[in-house]
Amino acid sequence: MASRTSNELNQLADEGSLLVARANDATTQSEYIIGMCYVMEGEEPEGGRRWEFGGVCVSDEFRGYGIGSALGVLAISSHYLYEPPQKGERLIAHVHKDNSLPWHMLKVQLGFVQVGQETPPSEVVPPGLRRNSKGEVVGDLYEFRISTLGRFADWLETFDGRVEGRNGYLTTNLNLRFFQAYRATAIQALRQLAFSSEAG
Ligand SMILES: CC(C)(COP(=O)(O)OP(=O)(O)OC[C@H]1O[C@@H](n2cnc3c(N)ncnc32)[C@H](O)[C@@H]1OP(=O)(O)O)[C@@H](O)C(=O)NCCC(=O)NCCS
């Protein structure tokens, strides 16, 4: 829910932490961006590192085709392959409490669990968001369950660029760091991470 400057987005893109989905324009034979998301390093309010899944956004006309979910699966999988889970360190998502658009995607498709609410410092909140009577922008706080990585591995095993949602299916291009050369290794590693989290 926090606002990211274009500099921050550029930095995330340079680091490979910003994932975008592209579609082809048949007329101009060119590609254009239809969705994005990132996983970036953040800090718990009381101190200590955490990771944030955010910036999830899909162009209006491409919503409901599974692109948001696919971006999430790929960004989170990629994140954990590069930054294996550390004890006490969580991956969170933070959503304005009145924004119901990502609920289903976060909870059903991506394995997040709502763990409470959080009110970010006002300087990081984008202007125009609805505030409560105290002038605060309250967000629902979600936490990712590592065990979901096993389901992500199953999805990745058959993923060929085609995504599907309640409106039908389409093919999209996603820039994947880990996927090109190391698909089998990545899938195996994700299953191992899920297994380890369940084993305790
Ligand atoms: C939230 C957002 C990114 C979702 O993107 P999307 O590409 O439409 O998401 P998906 O198609 O993957 O999933 C959307 C829905 O289809 C469902 N779905 C996904 N795959 C499906 C399938 N194979 N069959 C049936 N339904 C499916 C999802 O569960 C979800 O259900 P909902 O309609 O009840 O929400 C998009 O609505 C958006 O950009 N919103 C504005 C920005 C925003 O609010 N971002 C969140 C800020 S934290």
The ligand as an ORCA input file, in Angstrom:
! r2SCAN-3c Opt
* xyz 0 1
  C      -5.660     -7.328     -7.545
  C      -5.307     -7.519     -9.021
  C      -3.797     -7.320     -9.185
  C      -5.686     -8.937     -9.445
  O      -5.198     -9.162    -10.754
  P      -5.871    -10.226    -11.748
  O      -4.909    -10.494    -12.839
  O      -7.233     -9.804    -12.121
  O      -5.946    -11.477    -10.765
  P      -6.295    -13.004    -11.163
  O      -6.970    -13.069    -12.467
  O      -5.075    -13.791    -10.961
  O      -7.283    -13.362     -9.998
  C      -8.411    -12.596     -9.820
  C      -9.580    -13.468     -9.549
  O      -9.707    -14.608    -10.371
  C      -9.634    -15.813     -9.556
  N      -8.962    -16.836    -10.312
  C      -7.646    -16.952    -10.576
  N      -7.422    -18.056    -11.327
  C      -8.634    -18.619    -11.518
  C      -9.078    -19.771    -12.223
  N      -8.207    -20.568    -12.871
  N     -10.405    -20.043    -12.258
  C     -11.271    -19.231    -11.625
  N     -10.920    -18.121    -10.952
  C      -9.618    -17.836    -10.891
  C      -8.925    -15.357     -8.395
  O      -9.098    -16.186     -7.284
  C      -9.538    -13.990     -8.179
  O     -10.862    -14.021     -7.702
  P     -11.761    -12.694     -7.496
  O     -12.351    -12.355     -8.804
  O     -12.785    -13.113     -6.516
  O     -10.829    -11.620     -7.011
  C      -6.087     -6.532     -9.924
  O      -7.444     -6.585     -9.586
  C      -5.604     -5.097     -9.793
  O      -4.676     -4.674    -10.497
  N      -6.244     -4.309     -8.923
  C      -5.886     -2.912     -8.721
  C      -4.623     -2.765     -7.917
  C      -4.751     -3.387     -6.554
  O      -5.769     -3.293     -5.888
  N      -3.638     -4.005     -6.134
  C      -3.513     -4.585     -4.829
  C      -2.780     -3.642     -3.960
  S      -2.027     -4.509     -2.640
*
